Amino acid sequence: MTNLERDLFSLITLVSNVTEAYSACLFLENKRRKTYQLTTYHSLSPYILADASVEMGQGFMGWVLENNEPLSVNQFDKDTLVLGYYSRNEDIKSFMATPLPSSINKGALAIDSKKSWCFTSRDQKILAGFAQQFAYLADGALMSVQMERRSMNIPAFSKYLNSLRVSENEGQLLNAVCQVPRELLPFDACFLVLIDEEAGFPRLVRTSGFGELFLGEVAISERASLAGYVLSKKESLRLPDLNGKKGTRPLFHHDEPQLEARSAVCLPLISRGETLGCLGFTSKRRAQFDASSVQRGEIIAALVADAIANRKNELRWQARLEIDPLTGEQNVQFLHSRLHEIICDAEMKGRQLALLSIAPDTSLEIKDTSEEEVILQLSNSLKPFAAGNDILVRHEGPRFLLLLHDSSQEYAEAVAERIIHVVNHTPFYLGGKEFEITISIGAACFPETAQNSNSLIKSSLAALGYAQKGGAGNQLCFMGGDRSWN
């Protein structure tokens, strides 16, 4: 396999992964045979014809080659054989292809999927960008000078894409976004602007290459800045010279610090039709970015937008999973997800923690009434005790866990005493009738009786079991001791 063949295969594999295609295929002109030959492909199908060829005007691929126009079919209802590169029907539902923008090597790049309506206009733009890269590679030695500047560096691109994928949290992802390899774009500084979902306005969230830069201190002028223009128009903008006749064109705001930027390119971050922000690059040199830089930047921006959107969706889903549907407050999964980190922080700072397990004492009257009423009213009674960084969650049924930060055993005992007093003197209305409810509390402390998150929860629940064992009500039990109120 030659270097060119390896590069083409690496790039077609990248196309397949980025677009989540079932097959991705590149056809180039075979001038001797006057046909278009399948040059490289990446497919999940074992029925790809490695020596496939199509003629001008033959099937969908032939139409793209004949008319030199892109084609998107989202309700593919023909036999797959019409595509010309399968040996049997593969039940393809979506197809997209674009011609190579080359005057030297004619060809087309195609992707397909077994899902209906799988490809969007964003995929068409990504495919066109990749088609440009294939054109640069295929033009070979005749354009070697331009290729040095224009072609996509596949190893660098793959490394960058992997850095986005392996980011463990939102902070790591945003840091990785601005670490674009210089082999992909010749820039001196990079900036990332995201629209604040809660406030509704754009914020500068990350930079690289600007030195110690003012994150959060520079407003984004939506009318008079490079970032503002890209966000409002939702289109890329390349400025060969930021020092125009009317003065310096600001990146963010007319009062921004001196950034030593002479040229810039800024690209919108759009995922599933939603504008998330913009990604920009600057250079100290005039006219550093050309049209091919914009195309490469748009491919990078599309992948960045999807990575950020996926992370936001994960956070939204995680937040929903951590909310108790009955009380609307945090549930035990919320506590589990944070307790290990809280304990590590407390250990490092030499601080104590206490975990209280709280549950109403079982009685015939409560058994015969709605448990949901008990849960809701008990939740309202306990909320005031979760002050500051303390965490109150529902565990199971009407049982609650209260994590107390910086809490000694004496302080936890005082809080438990107040909880029992409040609950005892709060009327509960169950089934339309007023009742008095007694509760029992089990407690465990870090580091005295538990050394990690699992043992802290288990010890607290075990102490609650001991407190309830006597059946007297209003009992408090610590691991290693007990106390009761009557």
LOTOR-972934 format. One line per 4 residues: number of its first residue (from 1); their letters; for each residue x, y, z of C-alpha. Coordinates in steps of 0.001 Angstrom, whole numbers, plus 500000, padded with zeros to 6 digits. Layout:
BEGIN
NUM> A> X Y Z ~ ... $
//
This chain:
BEGIN
1> MTNL> 500000 500000 500000 ~ 501430 503370 498949 ~ 501464 506466 501156 ~ 498640 507943 499080 $
5> ERDL> 496543 504784 499491 ~ 497125 504809 503252 ~ 496152 508480 503465 ~ 493004 507921 501404 $
9> FSLI> 491977 504952 503557 ~ 492642 506872 506789 ~ 490552 509774 505537 ~ 487642 507611 504317 $
13> TLVS> 487643 505861 507716 ~ 487421 509264 509370 ~ 484504 510217 507092 ~ 482677 507022 508056 $
17> NVTE> 483211 507571 511790 ~ 482330 511262 511781 ~ 479104 510846 509791 ~ 478224 507471 511400 $
21> AYSA> 477744 506034 507900 ~ 477143 502385 507118 ~ 479483 502759 504127 ~ 481686 505581 502891 $
25> CLFL> 483063 505318 499347 ~ 485346 507358 497096 ~ 485091 507035 493311 ~ 487804 508504 491085 $
29> ENKR> 487938 508699 487310 ~ 489702 505906 485441 ~ 490548 507803 482271 ~ 491822 504747 480449 $
33> RKTY> 488568 502822 480937 ~ 486372 505929 480846 ~ 484642 504871 484073 ~ 484754 505873 487723 $
37> QLTT> 486482 503319 489968 ~ 485902 502621 493665 ~ 489283 503814 494927 ~ 488899 503459 498701 $
41> YHSL> 486082 502675 501124 ~ 485164 501945 504733 ~ 482074 499827 505335 ~ 480271 497679 507885 $
45> SPYI> 479014 495520 505022 ~ 480780 492351 503860 ~ 479154 492775 500431 ~ 481104 495773 499137 $
49> LADA> 482468 495255 495605 ~ 486141 496185 495945 ~ 486469 496536 492153 ~ 483188 498387 491666 $
53> SVEM> 482945 500970 488902 ~ 480183 503233 487601 ~ 479724 505098 484371 ~ 478708 508688 483885 $
57> GQGF> 474929 508951 484425 ~ 474625 505437 485887 ~ 472511 505422 489072 ~ 472823 507988 491847 $
61> MGWV> 476618 508063 491754 ~ 476555 508539 487985 ~ 474084 511425 488350 ~ 476382 513229 490793 $
65> LENN> 479366 512727 488498 ~ 477471 513789 485377 ~ 475890 516907 486885 ~ 478777 517780 489214 $
69> EPLS> 476243 518510 491972 ~ 475666 517041 495442 ~ 472758 514672 496037 ~ 470906 513702 499221 $
73> VNQF> 468266 510956 499333 ~ 466658 510485 502757 ~ 463964 508014 501701 ~ 465944 505571 499622 $
77> DKDT> 463452 502967 498413 ~ 465374 501256 495626 ~ 467373 498059 495513 ~ 470871 498737 496855 $
81> LVLG> 472407 497337 493678 ~ 471549 500599 491930 ~ 474347 502256 493913 ~ 476863 500151 492032 $
85> YYSR> 479107 499127 494918 ~ 477118 496376 496688 ~ 476831 492763 495490 ~ 473429 492305 497175 $
89> NEDI> 470615 494403 498596 ~ 471608 495934 501979 ~ 468346 497743 502806 ~ 469902 501200 502594 $
93> KSFM> 467540 504008 503696 ~ 469648 507185 503256 ~ 472262 508215 500704 ~ 474386 511331 500262 $
97> ATPL> 477119 512148 497759 ~ 479135 515156 496634 ~ 481533 515663 493719 ~ 485215 516337 494331 $
101> PSSI> 486066 520015 493772 ~ 489044 519245 491540 ~ 489838 520184 487954 ~ 492507 517478 487722 $
105> NKGA> 490872 514384 489189 ~ 487118 513973 488737 ~ 485279 511878 491299 ~ 482659 511741 494019 $
109> LAID> 482466 510976 497737 ~ 479408 509062 499009 ~ 477992 507883 502338 ~ 474926 505799 503121 $
113> SKKS> 472988 504526 506129 ~ 470370 501972 507093 ~ 468493 504723 508958 ~ 465916 506945 507269 $
117> WCFT> 466520 510718 507352 ~ 469965 510055 508767 ~ 471895 512846 507046 ~ 471330 516587 507426 $
121> SRDQ> 472601 519774 505794 ~ 475372 519760 508394 ~ 476491 516350 507111 ~ 476432 517754 503571 $
125> KILA> 478772 520534 504661 ~ 481059 518072 506439 ~ 481056 515797 503387 ~ 481946 518734 501129 $
129> GFAQ> 484841 519594 503415 ~ 486140 516044 503307 ~ 485675 515995 499513 ~ 488023 518973 499377 $
133> QFAY> 490631 517025 501336 ~ 490279 514018 499023 ~ 490749 516344 496072 ~ 493983 517668 497538 $
137> LADG> 495287 514171 498163 ~ 494206 512817 494767 ~ 495785 515690 492820 ~ 499120 514284 493935 $
141> ALMS> 502498 515508 492851 ~ 501097 518145 490488 ~ 499835 520084 493501 ~ 502440 519066 496070 $
145> VQME> 503239 522644 497080 ~ 499588 523465 497748 ~ 499039 520114 499472 ~ 501715 520997 501997 $
149> RRSM> 499566 523921 503029 ~ 496044 522729 502365 ~ 495683 519007 502982 ~ 494263 517672 506221 $
153> NIPA> 496883 516156 508493 ~ 495084 512904 509302 ~ 497168 511833 512344 ~ 496866 515307 513896 $
157> FSKY> 493135 515429 513179 ~ 492563 511962 514647 ~ 494532 512883 517776 ~ 492476 516044 518221 $
161> LNSL> 489190 514204 517698 ~ 490225 511598 520265 ~ 491042 514339 522809 ~ 487434 515538 522527 $
165> RVSE> 486059 512023 522932 ~ 488079 511053 526018 ~ 487346 514232 527996 ~ 485874 513094 531307 $
169> NEGQ> 483981 516274 532164 ~ 482844 519562 530677 ~ 485923 521455 531872 ~ 488313 519001 530218 $
173> LLNA> 486283 519125 527009 ~ 486387 522932 526804 ~ 490136 522892 527447 ~ 490618 520290 524705 $
177> VCQV> 488577 522320 522196 ~ 491126 525152 522132 ~ 494093 522788 521752 ~ 493713 522449 517969 $
181> PREL> 496996 521166 516471 ~ 498904 523778 514459 ~ 499233 521146 511719 ~ 495525 521636 511020 $
185> LPFD> 495346 525443 511211 ~ 498269 527905 511300 ~ 497065 530085 514181 ~ 498674 531902 517090 $
189> ACFL> 495649 532088 519412 ~ 492273 530395 519737 ~ 489072 531381 521524 ~ 485808 529649 522374 $
193> VLID> 482565 531541 522947 ~ 479461 529732 524215 ~ 475946 531016 524744 ~ 475045 530915 528431 $
197> EEAG> 471800 528909 528553 ~ 470569 530498 531772 ~ 471540 534115 531088 ~ 470869 533922 527354 $
201> FPRL> 473994 535839 526244 ~ 477385 534713 524861 ~ 480409 534327 527133 ~ 484094 533859 526425 $
205> VRTS> 484751 530532 528172 ~ 488189 529389 526967 ~ 491242 530756 525165 ~ 494720 529573 524239 $
209> GFGE> 497645 531612 522981 ~ 496456 534934 524416 ~ 498386 534531 527658 ~ 496545 535310 530874 $
213> LFLG> 493291 536459 529308 ~ 490318 537880 531115 ~ 487894 534925 530906 ~ 484450 536147 531860 $
217> EVAI> 485609 539792 531990 ~ 485115 540690 528323 ~ 481571 541184 527083 ~ 480632 539953 523616 $
221> SERA> 479246 542770 521498 ~ 476657 541121 519262 ~ 476659 544062 516829 ~ 480255 545237 516643 $
225> SLAG> 482594 542254 516908 ~ 483805 539277 514937 ~ 482269 536800 517412 ~ 478992 538725 517533 $
229> YVLS> 478671 538775 513745 ~ 479254 535009 513448 ~ 476730 534293 516215 ~ 474045 536518 514715 $
233> KKES> 474526 535468 511072 ~ 475311 531819 511881 ~ 477990 531780 509182 ~ 481776 531689 509069 $
237> LRLP> 483759 534897 508681 ~ 487372 535340 507607 ~ 489105 538698 508111 ~ 492482 538926 506285 $
241> DLNG> 493312 542175 508104 ~ 491759 543261 511395 ~ 493268 546754 511025 ~ 490846 548336 508572 $
245> KKGT> 490400 551949 507479 ~ 487950 552576 510298 ~ 490270 551212 512971 ~ 490855 547811 514519 $
249> RPLF> 487994 545368 514196 ~ 487364 543869 517645 ~ 487106 540143 518242 ~ 484741 540524 521207 $
253> HHDE> 484195 544170 522166 ~ 485620 547613 521316 ~ 487057 547891 524853 ~ 488921 544568 524734 $
257> PQLE> 492654 544445 525610 ~ 495297 544692 522902 ~ 495484 541142 521524 ~ 498192 541467 518840 $
261> ARSA> 495899 539797 516299 ~ 496281 540822 512653 ~ 494042 538295 510876 ~ 491282 535993 512098 $
265> VCLP> 488716 533391 511168 ~ 485620 532583 513233 ~ 483230 529670 512780 ~ 479744 529074 514233 $
269> LISR> 479176 526036 516452 ~ 475869 524577 515297 ~ 474538 521175 516323 ~ 471121 519814 515351 $
273> GETL> 470048 523283 514291 ~ 470996 524901 517622 ~ 473666 527611 517725 ~ 475880 526875 520735 $
277> GCLG> 478552 529540 520217 ~ 481565 530095 517984 ~ 485184 528983 517666 ~ 487787 531491 516483 $
281> FTSK> 491444 531562 515466 ~ 493792 534549 515148 ~ 497263 535141 513762 ~ 499840 537869 514210 $
285> RRAQ> 500335 537766 510448 ~ 498099 539437 507905 ~ 496089 537158 505557 ~ 497142 534022 507417 $
289> FDAS> 493866 532163 506736 ~ 492702 531262 503226 ~ 489552 529566 501925 ~ 490933 526106 502648 $
293> SVQR> 491575 527164 506256 ~ 487898 528033 506556 ~ 486900 524640 505175 ~ 489150 522789 507600 $
297> GEII> 487931 525031 510393 ~ 484298 524261 509569 ~ 484989 520518 509802 ~ 486626 521090 513195 $
301> AALV> 483780 523365 514318 ~ 481117 520804 513363 ~ 482836 518126 515442 ~ 483364 520516 518361 $
305> ADAI> 479691 521550 518272 ~ 478547 517938 518390 ~ 480961 517138 521241 ~ 479709 520110 523292 $
309> ANRK> 476051 519331 522512 ~ 476513 515689 523510 ~ 478161 516733 526776 ~ 475330 519158 527532 $
313> NELR> 472765 516433 526821 ~ 474650 514048 529121 ~ 474608 516661 531888 ~ 470894 517322 531374 $
317> WQAR> 470165 513591 531439 ~ 472340 513125 534523 ~ 470495 515971 536250 ~ 467142 514339 535459 $
321> LEID> 468391 511021 536823 ~ 469409 512740 540071 ~ 465979 514262 540747 ~ 463364 512429 542774 $
325> PLTG> 460151 512450 540708 ~ 457932 512556 543815 ~ 459535 515367 545822 ~ 461218 517209 542961 $
329> EQNV> 464384 517298 545074 ~ 467682 515447 544800 ~ 467683 511668 545108 ~ 470166 509158 546467 $
333> QFLH> 471945 508882 543100 ~ 472915 512544 543462 ~ 474555 511745 546809 ~ 476282 508641 545443 $
337> SRLH> 477788 510586 542525 ~ 479400 513157 544827 ~ 480084 511424 548131 ~ 483459 509930 547195 $
341> EIIC> 484800 513331 546109 ~ 483375 514983 549249 ~ 485071 512414 551496 ~ 488412 512798 549663 $
345> DAEM> 488200 516562 550089 ~ 487329 516222 553787 ~ 490233 513807 554328 ~ 492664 516143 552597 $
349> KGRQ> 491527 519117 554708 ~ 491257 517140 557952 ~ 487518 517744 558299 ~ 484685 515569 559580 $
353> LALL> 481396 514468 558030 ~ 478233 512956 559439 ~ 475473 511103 557622 ~ 472012 510816 559196 $
357> SIAP> 469505 508194 558043 ~ 465996 509379 558915 ~ 462763 507398 558724 ~ 459308 507568 560347 $
361> DTSL> 458585 504836 562853 ~ 456213 502168 561536 ~ 452687 502344 562939 ~ 449310 500964 561933 $
365> EIKD> 447980 504438 561243 ~ 450775 505245 558791 ~ 450484 501869 557088 ~ 446845 502564 556367 $
369> TSEE> 447481 505984 554838 ~ 449225 507169 551716 ~ 453000 506731 551865 ~ 453358 509520 549310 $
373> EVIL> 451739 511980 551736 ~ 454240 510971 554423 ~ 457163 511394 552003 ~ 456108 514834 550797 $
377> QLSN> 455387 516235 554257 ~ 458519 514742 555785 ~ 460581 516154 552911 ~ 459202 519637 553612 $
381> SLKP> 460015 519271 557307 ~ 463609 518212 556632 ~ 464533 520754 553929 ~ 465518 523509 556397 $
385> FAAG> 468164 521219 557909 ~ 470097 520993 554620 ~ 471904 524325 554984 ~ 474873 525504 552924 $
389> NDIL> 476727 522531 551439 ~ 474709 519947 553374 ~ 472827 517481 551181 ~ 469343 516035 551773 $
393> VRHE> 468163 513182 549519 ~ 465394 510617 549581 ~ 466744 507080 549830 ~ 463861 504603 549669 $
397> GPRF> 460203 505089 550507 ~ 459879 507651 553332 ~ 463558 507238 554322 ~ 465908 510222 553900 $
401> LLLL> 469666 510748 554136 ~ 471154 514021 555403 ~ 474881 514630 554852 ~ 476353 517214 557229 $
405> HDSS> 479621 518903 556190 ~ 482220 519815 558828 ~ 480185 517960 561430 ~ 481473 516400 564625 $
409> QEYA> 479472 513697 566377 ~ 478294 516285 568899 ~ 477015 518605 566163 ~ 475317 515724 564338 $
413> EAVA> 473651 514702 567587 ~ 472351 518250 568110 ~ 470961 518360 564549 ~ 469287 514987 565017 $
417> ERII> 467719 516213 568261 ~ 466294 519281 566504 ~ 464947 517138 563661 ~ 463134 514837 566075 $
421> HVVN> 461730 517822 567951 ~ 460481 519525 564748 ~ 458881 516384 563349 ~ 457234 515571 566683 $
425> HTPF> 455673 519035 566824 ~ 454646 519243 563173 ~ 451092 518077 562422 ~ 450966 515580 559555 $
429> YLGG> 447769 515315 557533 ~ 447353 511821 556215 ~ 444207 510824 554388 ~ 442589 514078 555516 $
433> KEFE> 443272 513362 559194 ~ 445848 514912 561499 ~ 448502 512625 562984 ~ 451625 512944 565068 $
437> ITIS> 454601 511053 563703 ~ 457682 509848 565519 ~ 460946 509189 563692 ~ 464174 507327 564297 $
441> IGAA> 467621 508395 563167 ~ 470787 506434 562568 ~ 474108 508227 562238 ~ 477652 507482 561139 $
445> CFPE> 480666 509802 561106 ~ 483742 510135 558926 ~ 486449 509292 559792 ~ 485502 507908 563236 $
449> TAQN> 483166 505070 562209 ~ 483435 505009 558392 ~ 486368 505578 556044 ~ 484749 505676 552589 $
453> SNSL> 481452 506476 550888 ~ 480070 502932 550899 ~ 480856 502298 554567 ~ 479441 505710 555553 $
457> IKSS> 476074 504943 553945 ~ 475990 501335 555183 ~ 476922 502323 558740 ~ 474284 505054 558819 $
461> LAAL> 471566 502685 557571 ~ 472687 499991 560012 ~ 472473 502499 562864 ~ 468929 503384 561724 $
465> GYAQ> 468041 499704 561902 ~ 469284 499523 565482 ~ 467362 502689 566359 ~ 464115 501234 565021 $
469> KGGA> 464675 497792 566480 ~ 463269 498617 569911 ~ 460052 500008 568443 ~ 459786 502802 571019 $
473> GNQL> 460083 505638 568503 ~ 462125 508849 568502 ~ 465351 506876 568803 ~ 468812 508029 567767 $
477> CFMG> 471644 505574 567337 ~ 475263 506260 566410 ~ 477546 503503 565267 ~ 479397 502800 568486 $
481> GDRS> 476747 504252 570785 ~ 473080 505160 571075 ~ 470724 507766 572439 ~ 466936 508068 572597 $
485> WN> 464159 510563 573214 ~ 460720 509740 574621 $
//
